[in-house]
Amino acid sequence: MATIELNLEDLRQHVGKKSVSTDVVNPGPVNLLRLALGRAEPEFKTGDPLPPAWLSLSFLPHYAPDELRRDGTPHDAGVVPPIPLPRRMFAGERVDVHRPVRIGDTLRRETELADISVKSGGTGTLVFATVVNRISGSHGLAVEDERRTVFREEVKPGERNQAPRREDAPVDVPWRRTITPDPILLFRYSALTFNSHRIHYDRTWAMETEGYPGLVVHGPLTTTLLIDIARDSNPGRTIRSYTTRARAPLFDVAPFELRGRPTADGRRCELWAVTPEGTVAMSAQVGCSAHDPAGCGLDGRARPHGHDDRRCRSDPADPVPHRRN
């Protein structure tokens, strides 16, 4: 533990480090993700708003093979310096949406390392890195994203990955959707986001080296699925913010469920990704506009003339059918 603390002091010297990158939101990857998720909705075209939580298709990592570790993650992950723990996982994020990002937009992203901290838990030493992304378009700041990644100790030979403390998920909720995270979906998402982390597609590595029971579902993919069920269940609203917290990993060994409900005042949504055992894998809070006068839904697309839905819906409507789930 003393070594970790000493290294942490060195690592914290990087807090405040920044980088700047640019990208264009192309319709091709967006429509490929639409197909990968089995969403039976119209093809995205230039000028359409990008759905919330789909920005993972932009600003893809650029690493040559010799810049990657054995697990497929980079030695030096941008503003995050090398951290002396071999495993990393998505821990959650906070997103504020100031204006929509549209297909065809040229974006500028300023990335800053906001914090590095260390904790001790039941699985050993944990290092948390917090990175803030500020994404701007031609009309100014569009999205602010604060994302946390956790770095963990290696699993000893012959040991299984220790499960975190379990929290039962709410049962009496109006919105439900079952997801089957098969290897094809995980491979396609890895390819679309240029994510070479082997826990998502290399079963031997995931099970024998890292001690998981199967392939690991991407944290950002789970986020996208949760935000999608919110926008599908709430036409006439626009997402202004959302936060997620990863509680436990999900795997491709069995289907899992998405659950959600509006808050009592109708201005927010509470969402959960639920393990096959009924416990929380990820929780989310979504903040919505009171009403979109343009008649746009949470996905930003135009709704039929005259549609008016001023509050989060409490009925289990699912207006966007899914081809695969």
N, C-alpha and C positions, 0 to 999 in steps of 0.2 A: 504493500500500500504506500509506503514511503516513496518508492520509486515513481509510482503514478503521480503522487503529489508534486514531486520535483519536476517531472516532465510536464505536468499541467501548468506550472509557472512559466515554463518555456513556451508552451502552446498558447497561453493567454497573451503573449506578446503579439500574436497575429490578430487579436480582436481589433476590429476597425479596418482590416484589410478590405479593399474594394477591387472590383473588376467591372468592366463594361463590355457588353456584347450586343449585337443586333441580329434580327431574324425577320423573316417574312412568313405570315400565316398562310400556308398553302392549302388549297382545298383537298388535294390528294390524300395526305395522311388523315385529315379529319374524316373523310368519307370511308377510309379504310377502318378507322376505329369504329365508326357507325356500323359497319358490316361485322367487325369482330365482336361487338357487343350485341349483335342481332337486333338492332333498333330499326323497326319498320317505319321510318320517318323519311321525309323527302331528302333528296341529295342536297348537300351543302354546296352553295355557289358563292362566288366572289361577292362581297357585300353583306352576306349573312352574318349575324352575330355568332361568335364562337361560344358554345355552351360553357357555363361555369364548370370549372374543374377539368377542362380539356386542354389547358395550357401546357400540360406535360408533353404535348406533341411539338412544342416549340422550344428553342434554345437547347437542342439535344447536346449531350456531352461529346467532346471530340478528343478521343484518346487512341493512340496507336497501341499495338499489341505489347510493346515493351514498356508501356506506361501503366500496365494493369498488374494487379496482384494475382495470386493463384486462384482466388475466388471470383475473379472477373471484375472487381472494383478497382478504381484508380488508386495509385500510390498517393498522389497529390490531387485532391478533389477541389480544384479551383481555389477559392479563398480559404478553404479548410485545410490546414496543414496535415502532414502525415500524423496519425494518432496511433500509439503503440498498442492497439487492441485489434485482433484480427477480424472480428465480425461486426457488421453494421446493419441497422434496421431503421425504417421509417418510424418516427415517434409521434408525428402529428404536425398540424399547421394551422395558422390563422390567416385568413384571406379577407381583404377589403376590396370590393369592386367599386371603383369610382365612375367608370364609364365602360360601355361594352367594347370588347376587342372583336374586330370583324375580319372575316376571311379576306385575305389580300392586304391587310395592314402591314406596314413596316414598323417593327417594334424595337425599342431600345430598352435594355435591361441593365440596371445597376445592381450589382450583387455585393453585399457587405456581410462579413462575419460579425455577428452581433454579440455572441457570447460562447464560451466554452466552460462547462462545469463538470464536476466529478461527484459521483454518489456511489454508495455501497448498498447492494441489494442482495436478495436471496440467490441471485445468479452470479454474484461476484461484483467486481468493479465495473461501473458504468460511466462512460464519458458522453455528455450531451453537447452537441454542437448546434447552435442556432444561427441560421442564415436568413437574411432579409433580402428579398428581391423587390425592386421597384420598377415596374414595367410601364413604359410610356409609349403613346402613339403620336400621331400628328396633332391631336387635340390636347395633349398633356398627359398627366398621370392617369393611368387606367386601372392598374391592379397593384396592390401591395401584398406580398406573400411572405409570411414568417414561418419557416419550416425548421423542425427539429429532427436531428438524426442521432441515434444512440449507438455507441460503439461498445462492444462487449468482449469479455474474455472468451478464449476458445473452449470448446467442449473437450473434456479429457477422453482419451480412447476408451471405448466401451460404454460411455455414459450417454444418456439421452438428454436432450435439451429440457431443462427444468421449466415446467409450466408456471406462468405468473399467477398471482392471486386472482381467483375467479369472482366475477360479479354477475349475478343473474340479470338477464335482460327483461325489460317489460314485456308482458304478454298481451294485455288488453290494449291493442293499438289498431287503428283503422287501415294503415298502409302496410302491406306485406309483399315481398317478392322473393322467390327462391332463385338462387344463383348456383349454377353447376360450374365450378372452376376447373375445367378439364385442362390437360397439358396443352391443347391446341390454343385455347384462349390465352394462357399464360405465355406461351411462345410468341403468339402474335403481338401481345402487348409489349413484351420485351423487345421485339423487333421494331415496332413503331416508335418506341421511346429510346432506342439504341442502348438499352439497359443490359449489360453483359454479366450482371451478378448471377452466379451459377445456381444459387438457391431457387431460382425461378424456373429453370429449364433442365438442369442436370440432376436427375433423381439420385444418382449414386453419390454425388457430392453433398446434396442436401441431407441425405439420410446417414451416410457413413462418416462424412467429415464433420458436419455441423449438428448431427444428432436430431434432425427433424423427422417427423413421421411421413413426410411426403414433400412435394414441391410447395414452396411458399407463395401465397398470393401477394402481389405487389401492394404495398400500402397506398400509393397514389391511385391504383386501379380500384381498390375498395372505396377510396374517397369519391372517385368519379361515379361509381355505382350508387353510392348514398345520395350524392347531390342530384343525380339523374332521377331517382325516385321522388325527390322533393319537387323538382320542376315538372315531372309528369303528373303529379297529384295536385298541382296548384296552378292551373292556367290563370292568366290575368295578373300574375305577380312577377316581380323582378328581383333576383337575388342581389343583395347589397353586401353581404358578408357571410362567412362561415368559418367555423373552427372544427377541427377534428383532433381526437386523441386516440392513439393506438393502444389498446390494452393487452391484446394477445394476438399471435399470428393465426392466419387461416391457411388451410392446406387444400391440395387437390384431391384428397382422399374421400371427401364426401361433400354434398351440397351444403351451402349455408344460406341464411335468410337475412334479408334486409327488412327492417321494421321502422315505422315512423309515425309521428302524430303532430298536430299543431299544438302550440301552447295555448293556454286559456285565453289570452288576449288576441290570438290569431295572427300575431306579428312575427312569430318565429316558428321554426319546425325543430323537433327533436328526432334524431335518427340514430339507429344502431345497426351495426353488422353483427350478426349473432352466430356463434359457433354451433356445430351440430349438437352440442351438449346443452344449448340454451343459455350460454354465458356471453358477455359482451366481448367482442373482438375489437371493435372500434365504435366510438360514440361521436356524434356530430351535432352541432347547433347551427341552424341556418337562419339568417336574418333577411327579411323580405321588405320590399316597398309596400306601403299601405295599398296602393293601387297603381297600375300602369295605365295612364290615360291613353296611350297609343294602342292599348289592347294587346300588349305583348306578354307572353308567358315567361316563366323562369328561364326558358332557353333563349329569350329575346326575339322569337319569331312571331310574326303577326298572327293574331287570333281573329276569328270571324267577327264581322262588324256587329256592334251592339253587345258583345260579350262583356260582362261586368262581374268580377269576382274579387271582392275587396278584402277577404280574409282567407287565411289558410283553410283549405277544405278539410272537413273531418270525415268525409265519406271515402271509401276505399277505391276511388276511381283510378283507373290506369289507362289513360287515353292513348298512350303510345304502346301498342303491343310489341312483344319481343319474339323474335323468330326462334331463339335458341333456349331461353330459360322459362 
